[in-house]
Amino acid sequence: MISYEPFWQTLKARGESTYTLINKHGISSATIDRMKKGGGITTQKIDDFCKILNCGVEGIIVYRNDEIK
């Protein structure tokens, strides 16, 4: 399963907030809400976040295999 845990850490480390993403960078509140709920976002949005936060994909998402115990 894809996790957005790195996104929230990167967001904080870069001094950004969901408020600035929405109001300064034009990210929709629906996208932020989907991420909070673990829903899917497009690769274009991942690319947008990488540009805004100046990071690689690993700063936005990580894959966690929940089947391995």
C-alpha positions as CSV (number, residue, x, y, z in Angstrom):
1,M,0.0,0.0,0.0
2,I,1.2,3.5,-0.8
3,S,1.7,5.7,2.3
4,Y,2.0,9.5,2.4
5,E,3.8,9.5,5.7
6,P,7.0,11.0,4.1
7,F,4.9,13.8,2.6
8,W,3.8,15.1,6.0
9,Q,7.4,14.9,7.3
10,T,8.8,16.7,4.2
11,L,6.0,19.3,4.4
12,K,7.0,20.1,8.0
13,A,10.7,20.1,7.3
14,R,10.2,22.6,4.4
15,G,8.2,24.9,6.6
16,E,5.1,24.5,4.5
17,S,1.5,23.8,5.6
18,T,-1.6,22.6,4.0
19,Y,-2.8,26.2,4.1
20,T,0.2,27.4,2.0
21,L,-0.2,24.4,-0.4
22,I,-3.8,25.4,-1.0
23,N,-3.6,29.2,-1.0
24,K,-0.1,29.8,-2.4
25,H,0.5,26.9,-4.7
26,G,-3.0,26.1,-5.9
27,I,-3.3,22.6,-4.6
28,S,-6.9,21.7,-4.1
29,S,-8.3,20.9,-0.6
30,A,-9.8,17.8,-2.1
31,T,-6.3,16.5,-2.9
32,I,-5.1,17.2,0.6
33,D,-8.2,15.5,2.0
34,R,-7.6,12.4,-0.2
35,M,-4.1,12.1,1.1
36,K,-5.1,12.5,4.7
37,K,-7.5,9.5,4.1
38,G,-4.9,7.5,2.3
39,G,-6.6,7.8,-1.1
40,G,-5.0,7.9,-4.5
41,I,-3.6,11.0,-6.2
42,T,-2.2,11.3,-9.7
43,T,1.4,11.2,-10.7
44,Q,1.0,14.8,-11.9
45,K,0.2,15.8,-8.3
46,I,3.2,13.9,-7.0
47,D,5.3,15.7,-9.5
48,D,3.8,19.0,-8.4
49,F,4.6,18.2,-4.7
50,C,8.2,17.3,-5.7
51,K,8.6,20.7,-7.4
52,I,6.9,22.7,-4.5
53,L,8.8,20.9,-1.8
54,N,12.1,20.5,-3.8
55,C,12.3,16.8,-3.1
56,G,12.3,13.4,-4.8
57,V,9.3,11.0,-4.9
58,E,10.6,9.3,-1.8
59,G,9.9,12.6,0.0
60,I,6.2,12.2,-0.9
61,I,5.3,8.5,-0.9
62,V,6.6,5.2,0.2
63,Y,5.3,1.7,-0.5
64,R,4.6,-0.5,2.5
65,N,3.8,-4.2,1.9
66,D,1.2,-5.0,4.5
67,E,1.2,-8.7,3.6
68,I,4.7,-9.2,5.1
69,K,4.6,-10.0,8.8
